[in-house]
């Protein structure tokens, strides 16, 4: 399968919404707001919140689009202010890393396309490079990773 990576934004919202709807709202209707500040509020419309965040540039993801133009997966990323939710908080707090500039919080692949490298493509799209090192495991599939960059020299 030939795929491309596009950012989640107002122009790609319909592709994202189609993927989420094809997969029953993702994780029981989450619409991938589980790490946003609104998570846990009662009586909210997850779809509307996610759409408003995307269209106001307050939600970011790298989406994997197939040759038919359908989104098949994504990797959500953003600043800690945009994505304050942390899973495995107790384990994370035992030795928290330096305050990150941004974090990756959610990777999802359409159930019909798992095992085909979609998650890896989405992650690559979010990172745009390799070189991160696993520092510490904080959950079954959750890791703190980092990358030390050389200082910019004039």
N, C-alpha and C positions, 0 to 999 in steps of 0.2 A: 504494500500500500504506500503510495506517495502522499506525503503530508507536508503541510507548511505550518509555520507558527505565526499567529497574529495576536496582538494585544487585545485584552478585553477592554472595550471602550464603547462609547455610544454607537459607533458604526458597526460593531460586532455583537451588540447586545442580543439581537434576534437569534443569532447562532448559539449563543450561550443559553438563552431561554429555551430553545428547542432541545438542547442536550439535557438540561435539567428536567424538562417536562417528559422527555423520553425515558427518564430514569426516576420517575415518580417523586420528583422534588428533591432528590438526593438525600440520603440518610433521613428519610421520614419527613421531608418537607423543609429541610434546613436552608436550601437555596444558598448554601455556603456563606451564611452569616454567623456561623458558630464561633468565630474568632473576633467579630466586630463588636463594638460596644453595646449594640442593641441585643445581643444574644441573651436569652433568658427573660426578656421582658414579655409580659403576658399580653395577649390580644393584638399582637402585631402581625402585619402582613409581610412575611419574609420576602416574597417576590418583589413587592413594591419597595421595600427597604433596599434590597440589593440593586434593583434597577436605578433608584435614585442615587445610590452611592456610585454606581458605575458611570452614570450620565453626568455626575458632578466631579468626576475624577477622584473619588475617594474609595475606590475598590480597584485592585489591579490583579491581573492574571495573564499568564501566557497560555493561549489556547492552541490546541492541535486541531487543524482543519484537514479533512481528507480531500481527495480529488473531486468529490461531488460538492464540496463547499459546506459539509456538515462538520460541526465540532464533535470530536470524539474524546476529548479529555482536556484537562487544564491543570495548571499549577498556580495557586494563589500566593501572592507575596505582597508585602507592603511594610510601611513603617510600624513601629510598636504603637504609635498613637492610632493608626488606622486599624491595627489588628492587636489589641491589647490582650485578648484571650490567650492563655497558655494552657495546654493540656499537660497533665502530669506535673502540675505546679509544685507539689510537695517534693518530688524528686528533683525538679529543676532548681528549687530554692536551696537545696543542700549545698550547691556550689555554683551559683549563677555566673554566667559568663559576663564579660564586659557588656555594657548596654549596646545593643546592636543598632546599626543604621536601618536595617530592615530584616524581615524574617519571612520564611516560607511556612505557611500554616496548613495548607490543604492541597492534596493532589487527588484528582478523580479521573477515572477512565470509564467510558460507557461500558456496560456489562458485556456487550457483544464484541468488544474489541480488546479485552484484557489479554495479557500475554503476548502482545504484538509490539511492545516497545513504546507505546503511547505515553506512559508515565515518564519514561526517560526523556522523550522528546519534549514534553511539557516542562520538566525540570531544567533541561538544557536551555529551553527558551527563556525561562525565568533567570537562570544564572548567566547565560550567554558565554559560559566557559566552565572548564573543570578546575580542579585544584583545591577543592575544599577538603578538609580533613575532619573525620569523625572524632569528636573530643570525648563525648560521654553519652551513653544511652540513658534516656529518661522514660522510655516506654517501649512496648513491644516493637513498634515501628517508628519510634520517635527518637531523634538524635539531636544533640547540640553539635553543630559543625562550625568551623571557622576557616578563615583564610587570612594569612598575614601578607600584606602587600608591601612591596618595596616603596620607600618614600619617593615622591616625585622630585626630581632634581631639575633645577633651572638650566 
